[in-house]
C-alpha cells in the first residue's frame, strides 16, 4: 500500500475519490485475509463489518488525513522564507477571500 499512497497528503479528496479508495482498500483486504469457510464446506466473501473488526476500524481515508496533518506540521516548522510555506499562505489567503465574496 505504501507505493499507492505516495504524496497522498497533496491529494484532493472528493467524495467519488473517497468511495473508489474505500472499494479498493476492501478489495485488497479481502485478498489478504481470504474468504472464511462455512460449516457446510462452502466459502463466502467477508463482509465490510468483518473487515472493519479485523483492521480495528482503521481505513485509508483516515490515514491520508493523518498524513496531511503531519505534512502541515512540517510546513509550519519551515522558515518563513521557504517557497512551500509561502505558497501555502497565498493559497489560504485566496481561499478566504473567495469564501467572503
C-alpha positions as CSV (number, residue, x, y, z in Angstrom):
1,X,0.0,0.0,0.0
2,X,2.9,2.4,0.5
3,X,3.5,2.8,-3.2
4,X,-0.1,3.6,-3.8
5,X,-0.1,6.4,-1.1
6,X,2.9,8.3,-2.4
7,X,2.3,12.1,-1.9
8,X,-1.2,11.3,-0.6
9,X,-1.1,14.4,1.6
10,X,-1.4,16.6,-1.5
11,X,-4.5,14.8,-2.9
12,X,-7.8,16.4,-3.3
13,X,-10.3,14.0,-1.7
14,X,-13.7,14.4,-3.3
15,X,-16.5,12.0,-2.4
16,X,-16.1,9.9,-5.6
17,X,-12.4,9.5,-5.0
18,X,-13.0,8.5,-1.3
19,X,-15.5,5.9,-2.5
20,X,-13.1,4.5,-5.0
21,X,-10.3,4.3,-2.4
22,X,-12.6,2.6,0.1
23,X,-13.6,0.0,-2.5
24,X,-10.0,-0.6,-3.5
25,X,-9.0,-1.0,0.2
26,X,-11.7,-3.5,0.9
27,X,-10.8,-5.5,-2.2
28,X,-7.1,-5.7,-1.1
29,X,-8.1,-6.6,2.5
30,X,-10.4,-9.4,1.2
31,X,-7.5,-10.7,-0.8
32,X,-5.1,-10.5,2.2
33,X,-7.5,-12.1,4.8
34,X,-9.0,-14.6,2.4
35,X,-12.6,-16.0,2.5
36,X,-13.9,-17.8,5.6
37,X,-15.0,-21.4,5.3
38,X,-18.6,-22.1,6.3
39,X,-19.7,-25.3,8.2
40,X,-21.0,-26.9,5.0
41,X,-17.6,-26.6,3.4
42,X,-18.5,-23.6,1.2
43,X,-16.6,-20.3,1.1
44,X,-18.0,-16.9,1.4
45,X,-16.8,-13.3,1.0
46,X,-16.0,-11.4,4.2
47,X,-18.5,-8.6,4.9
48,X,-17.4,-5.0,5.4
49,X,-18.2,-5.3,9.1
50,X,-15.8,-8.3,9.4
51,X,-13.1,-6.3,7.7
52,X,-13.6,-3.4,10.0
53,X,-13.3,-5.6,13.0
54,X,-10.1,-7.2,11.6
55,X,-8.5,-3.8,10.9
56,X,-9.7,-2.1,14.1
57,X,-11.8,0.3,12.1
58,X,-8.7,1.9,10.5
59,X,-9.2,3.0,6.9
60,X,-7.3,4.5,4.1
61,X,-9.2,7.9,4.3
62,X,-8.2,8.4,7.9
63,X,-4.6,7.5,7.1
64,X,-4.5,10.1,4.3
65,X,-5.9,12.8,6.6
66,X,-3.3,11.9,9.2
67,X,-0.5,12.2,6.6
68,X,-1.9,15.6,5.6
69,X,-1.8,16.9,9.1
70,X,1.8,15.6,9.5
71,X,2.8,17.3,6.3
72,X,1.2,20.6,7.5
73,X,3.2,20.3,10.7
74,X,6.4,20.0,8.7
75,X,5.4,23.0,6.6
76,X,4.6,25.0,9.7
77,X,8.1,24.4,11.1
78,X,9.8,25.6,7.9
79,X,11.4,29.0,7.8
80,X,9.1,31.9,6.7
81,X,11.1,32.4,3.5
82,X,10.5,28.8,2.4
83,X,8.8,28.6,-1.0
84,X,6.5,25.8,0.2
85,X,5.3,27.8,3.2
86,X,4.8,31.0,1.1
87,X,2.7,29.1,-1.4
88,X,0.5,27.6,1.3
89,X,-0.1,31.1,2.8
90,X,-1.0,32.5,-0.6
91,X,-3.5,29.7,-1.3
92,X,-5.0,30.1,2.2
93,X,-5.5,33.9,1.7
94,X,-7.0,33.4,-1.7
95,X,-9.5,30.8,-0.4
96,X,-10.5,33.1,2.5
97,X,-11.1,36.0,0.0
98,X,-13.1,33.7,-2.3
99,X,-15.3,32.5,0.6
100,X,-16.1,36.1,1.6
101,X,-17.4,37.0,-1.8
